Amino acid sequence: MATIPTVPTNIGPPVYLQSPIVQGASGLDLTTVNGCQFLVERADGTTTTWTGSIATGATSVACTAQYPFQAGDVAVLGLWTIQTVLLVPGGSVPCEPPMKIRVVTPYQQ
């Protein structure tokens, strides 16, 4: 079972949320990805969307989606689910599986 990363409520710049992406069965050429979004479900059930970017160094089979945390982004304690969505010409492609983070107080790290 994968370890769920912890994120403190006081996180902010210059820390990034990063989602490594590898080419799946679809065969999507990852160099065609021109952006990304993170569909966020907080522990209390509320949702939001963060607009991210693709880190430099993407290849046809691997890339990294990233979002720079802003002050106040993670204020709700508990387990969050984050779905990475790649933006491609003509649409979008959700990445599976969604990632989990556990938001904790700075003193619980």
C-alpha positions in Angstrom: 0.0 0.0 0.0 1.4 3.4 -1.0 2.1 6.0 1.7 -0.1 9.0 1.6 1.9 12.2 1.7 1.2 14.7 4.4 0.9 18.4 3.6 0.8 21.1 6.4 -2.0 23.7 6.4 0.6 26.5 6.3 2.1 25.4 3.0 2.7 28.0 0.2 5.2 29.2 -2.3 7.7 27.9 -3.4 6.3 24.4 -2.8 4.7 22.5 -5.7 2.2 19.7 -5.8 3.7 17.4 -8.5 2.0 14.5 -10.3 4.4 12.3 -12.4 2.6 11.1 -15.5 3.6 8.1 -17.7 2.0 7.2 -21.0 -0.8 4.7 -20.5 -2.7 2.3 -22.8 -4.1 5.2 -24.8 -0.7 5.9 -26.3 -1.2 9.6 -25.9 2.0 11.5 -26.9 2.7 13.5 -23.8 4.5 16.2 -25.7 1.1 17.3 -27.0 -0.1 18.2 -23.4 -0.4 22.0 -23.2 -1.5 22.3 -19.6 -3.2 20.6 -16.7 -5.8 21.0 -14.0 -6.1 19.5 -10.6 -9.7 18.6 -9.5 -9.6 18.8 -5.8 -12.0 17.3 -3.3 -11.2 18.4 0.3 -11.8 16.3 3.3 -15.1 18.1 4.0 -16.5 17.3 0.6 -16.1 20.7 -0.9 -14.3 21.0 -4.3 -12.2 23.3 -6.3 -10.0 23.3 -9.4 -6.4 24.4 -9.4 -4.8 25.3 -12.8 -1.3 23.9 -13.1 1.4 23.6 -15.7 3.6 20.9 -17.2 7.2 20.9 -16.0 10.0 21.3 -18.5 11.5 18.1 -19.8 8.4 16.3 -20.9 8.9 13.5 -23.3 6.4 11.5 -25.5 6.1 8.9 -22.7 6.5 10.9 -19.4 5.8 14.3 -18.0 5.1 16.0 -14.6 2.0 18.0 -13.9 2.6 20.6 -11.2 0.8 23.3 -9.2 2.5 25.9 -7.0 0.7 25.9 -3.6 -0.6 29.3 -2.6 -1.1 30.5 0.9 -4.6 29.3 2.1 -4.9 26.6 -0.5 -4.9 23.8 2.1 -6.9 24.9 5.1 -9.2 21.9 5.7 -7.6 19.0 7.7 -8.0 15.4 6.6 -7.8 13.2 3.5 -8.0 14.9 0.1 -8.5 13.4 -3.3 -6.9 15.1 -6.3 -7.6 14.2 -9.9 -5.0 15.3 -12.4 -6.4 16.2 -15.8 -4.2 16.8 -18.8 -5.2 19.5 -21.3 -4.6 18.4 -24.9 -5.6 19.9 -28.3 -9.4 19.2 -28.6 -10.1 18.2 -25.0 -8.8 16.8 -21.8 -7.6 13.5 -20.4 -8.0 12.5 -16.8 -5.1 10.6 -15.2 -5.7 7.5 -13.1 -5.6 6.8 -10.3 -6.4 10.1 -8.4 -3.8 10.9 -5.8 -4.4 11.3 -2.1 -2.9 13.8 0.3 -3.4 14.1 4.0 -3.6 17.7 5.3 -2.3 18.1 8.8 -1.5 21.0 11.2 2.2 22.1 11.0 2.7 20.4 14.3 1.6 16.9 13.1 4.4 16.6 10.5 
